[in-house]
Amino acid sequence: MATMKAVQVSRPGGDLEVVEREVPKPDAGQVRIRVQACGVCHSDVLTKDGLVPGISYPRVPGHEVAGVIDEVGAGVKTWKKGERVGVGWHGGHDGTCPACRRGEFINCVNEQVCGISYDGGYQELMIAPIEALARLPEALDPIVAAPLMCAGVTTFNALRHSGAQPGDLVAIQGVGGLGHLAIQFAKRFGHRVAAIGRGPGNAPLAKQLGADLYLDSVATDAAAELRKLGGARVILSTAPSGKAMSTVIGGLAAGGTFLVVGAAPDALEVSPNQLIAGRTQLLGWASGIATDSEDTLRFAELTGVRPMIETYPFARAAEAYARMLSGKAEFRVVLTMA
């Protein structure tokens, strides 16, 4: 029996443990991927701690996958062995629910999530349905591509659908795992970019990433500063805090959009008058499907958008996860399988 190494969680709240598993075989409509790199995302806590009802254990986390197709299942015609592919958060859809019938696959009522619905990328070989596969550009290293499968597509996809036009003022709240990519994408889209962070320490990095100005939300009223500039057409919030988000909503221009991609445990507070007076709106955005990931990867390849990465070997997955959870990583943690 052929075996492989995998990092699994045996029960909710359990440790990440390296185990030997039988090499899986792809069923019809599936492929097997030899994983080359897998990002360690904060959303992996959902699998680690059992925060989503119905997760079957043991489970292998990981939804920022980059690798090569190792074997294809029966009936697979559009993918072949040796192709470079990635898998992100959106791990499949049923194609039959009302959302899918309208082409809104990200809102599938039976959406599958890689690393939650089925075993993800913290392993040498993994199985994925073909609707979850994104083609990787040849020029992108798998270590670079992996974080773009989640943090990258989330910020890219949100910004390109935000309604902001070249030359518009776009504010990015947070200069971290999502924010450092959002700043780069916003600049390449031709926006005037204001980065909002806590304290002066992030100012040099924000400018290096492409921000035209930096607003320290501790020393200044960031919303008031944005209004002095005419208001932001879009504020993209990557902050994991509803309280922090609430402080900058007032910086929108008339008709502006407050766009939420940062998952926060606390409520976002906004006065109805803030929305009514300026005809502003609040909008949440999920990541995207496989074709959105392909668009993200190609755009990053062409424009030089790159995640800042700390790498760990596969065997040190528990250490990598702890580093990610500490909030001290700069900025994305990636497991390498070589």
N, C-alpha and C positions, 0 to 999 in steps of 0.2 A: 504493500500500500504506500503510495507516494504521499509525503507529508510536507507541510510548510509551517513557518512560524507566523503567529498572529498575536496581537495584543488585545485582550478581551476584558470585559467587565462581567463577572459571574453573577452579580446581583446588584440591585440598586444601592448606590453608595459604596460599593465594593472597590477594591484596588484594581488598577490596571496591571494585568499580569501577562507575561510572555508565555505562550503555550504552543504545543505542537498540535496541528490540526490536519485532517485529511484534505488533500487538494480537491477543491470542489469542481464539479463539471457543469458547464452552462447548459441550461434547458433551451427549448425553442424560444427564439426571440431574445436571447441573452448572449453576452460575451464574457469571457474571462480575461481579466486585465492583470498583467504583471505590474504591480505598483512600483513606481520609481521614487515618488515623493508624495507626502500627504501633509497638508497643513493641519495645525492644531488650533481649532477655533474655539472661542468662548462658548459657542452653542453646543460643543461636545459635552458640556456639563449636563445637558438634558439627558444624554445617554448614561453618563457616569453616575448621576444621582437619581436616575429614574423619574424625571420630572414630567415625562409624557406618558399618559395612560396607555397601557397595552404593549409596551416594549417587551419583547421576548428575550430572555437571558439564557445563556451567556450571549453577549452582543459585542461586536467589534465596532468602535466609533470611527469617525472620520468622513468628512464630506468635502474635502478640498484635495481631490485625487488627481494625480497626473501619472500616466504610465503608457504601456503598450499592450495592444490586444494580443493575447496569448493563444486563445482558442475561441471559435465562434460556435454557437448552438445551431440546431436544426432550423432551416428556413431563413437564416440570416444572409441576405444578399448584398446589402449596401455597406457592410463593414467586412474587413478582412484581417487576417493575422498579420501582425507587424505594424499596423496603423497606430499612430500616437493619439491618445485620447485622454480626456479628463471627465470627471464626474463631480458635480457640485451638490448643493443642498437639494435641489429638485431632482429626485431620483426616479421619477416615473409618474405616469398618470394613466387613468383607465380609458380615456378617449371616448367615453359614452355618457358621462354625467352632463348636466346642463351647461356647466362652465366649459368643459372640454368641447362640447358641440359648438360653442361660440368661439373656440380657439383660445380660450383663457386657461391654458393648461396649468399655469401657476396656481390657479384657484380651484383645481380639481378637488372634489369632495373626498376622493380616495387617493389623494396625492401620497406618493411614497417619498420618504426622505432617506437619503443615503446615510448609513450609520445609525439610523433609528428603526426604519421599517425593515431593513436588511443590513447585513454586515458591511461596514465601510472600509476605509483605506488604511487602517492601522494593521495591515497584514501584507504578506508578500504577494498573494494572489487573491483577487476578489471577483465576484460575479455582479454584473449590472445589466439591467434591461437596455435595449438599444435606444429607446427614447430618451435615456439619460445621458447619452454620449455626446461630447463636444470634441471636435477635431482640434488638435494642438498645432499651431504654426511650427514649422521646422526650426525657425530661428530662436524659439523660446525654450530655454532650459526648463526641465520639469520642475525644478526647485522654485523657479520664478513663476511658472504657470500655476502651481498648486494654490497659492493664496488668491490668485485672480479668479478662481472658480467659485469663490464665495465673497470675500471682502471686495474683490475687484468688480465682479458683475453687479453686486448690490449698489455700489456707488456710481459706476458707469451708467447702469440702466436707469437708476433714479434720475440722474442729472440729464440724460438725453431725453427723458420724457417730462422734464420739469416745466417746459415752456420758456425757459431762459434763452435769450438770443445772444449771439456774439456782441460783446461790448457791454452787456448787462452786468450789474453788480450782483455777484453771487457770494454769499457768506457760507463758510464751512465751520460749523461748531464742533470743535474737537480735533486735535492733532495727534491721533493715535492710529490704531490698527486699520480703521475705516477712513478716518480723516486724512491721513497722510496720502492715501490713494485718491480720495475725493479732491483734494487740492490740485493734484497733478492732472486729473481728468478735467476739472473745471478750467484750468489754465489752457489746456490743449483745445478745449471747446471754444476758446476765444473770449471767455468771461473775464471781467475785472474781479479778482478774487480777494475776499477778506477772510482771513483765518481768525477764528476766535478760540482762545485757549485760556487756561487758568495759570496766571503768573507769567513773568517775562521770559522764562527759560526756553519756551518753545518758539520764540520769535525768530531766531536765526534759522532754525530748521524750516519753519513755515515759509520764510523768504526763499530758502534754497529750493524748496519743493515747487515754488512758483507763485506764492501769495504776493499780491501787490501791497497789502498792508496787513498788519497783525494787531488784533484788539485783545488786550489783557482784561478778561472779565472780572478779575479781582480788583484791579486798580481803576477801572473805568466802568461806566454803564455802557455795555456793548450795544444795546438796542438804541440808546441815544446817539452813540457815535455813528451807527449806520444811518439813522435818520438825518444826521448832519450831511451825510453823503448823498442824500436823496432817497434813502431806503433801499433795501435789497430786493431785487426781483424774486430771488429764491434764497431761503436759508435752509441749507441741508444740515440737519442735526444728527451727528453720530454719537452724541453724548449718551451714556447709559444712565441718565438721570432726568426724570420728568421735571424736577425742580429747576435744574439747570436750563432745560429747554424753555421753561416758562418765562425765564428772565429775558430772552432775546426775541420773542415773538413780536414785540413792539417795534422791532427794527425793520419790519417789512415795508416795502413801498406799496402804494395803492395798487390793488390787483395782484399783490405778491402771494407767493406760496411758501408755507412752512412745511418742509418735507422731512419726514421722520424715517430714518433707517436704523437708529440706535435703539436697541431693546432695553427698556427701562422698567424696573419693578414698581415704580411709584407713578402716580397720576400726573398728567400734564394739565396745568391750570391756565385757562384763557378766558378773558371776559368776552361775552357775546358782542359787546360794543367794539372790541378790537377787530372782530371779524366783519361786523356790519359797516362800520364807518369807512373802512378802506376797501371793502369788498375783497378781503383777503381770505385765504383758505388754508386748512390743515389737511395734509395728505400723507398717508403712510405708504411705504413701498417695500415689497418683498424683493428677493434677489432676482430671479429670472430662470428661464428654461435653458436647455442646452444650446439652442441657437443664439440666445442672448450671451451666453458664455463665449461662444465662438466670435461674436462681434467684439466682445470685450478683449479677448486675446489678440485678435487681429489689430484692433486699435492700439493696444499697448505695444505690440510689436512694431507698428509703424511710427508711433510718436515717442517711444522711449519711456512710457510710464512703467515704473518698476516698483514692486513692493520692497520695503526694507525688511530683512529677514535674519532670524537667528536659526541655525540648523542644529539638529540633534540626530544621532544615529537611531535607527529603529528600536534597538534594544534599550534605549534610555527614554522610552515613551513616557513613563511616569514622571521622570524629571522634566521633560519637555512640557507636559501638561501642567505641572506645578509652576513652572516658569511663566507660562501663559496666564495662569490664574492669578499670579502675583501682581500683574499689571505693570511689571518692570521691563518686560520684553520690548525691544525696539525693532519692528513692531509686530511682525508676524513670526510665529514659531512653525518650523517645518521639519517633519521627520524625513530622513533620507534612507533609502533602502539599500544603497550600494555598500 
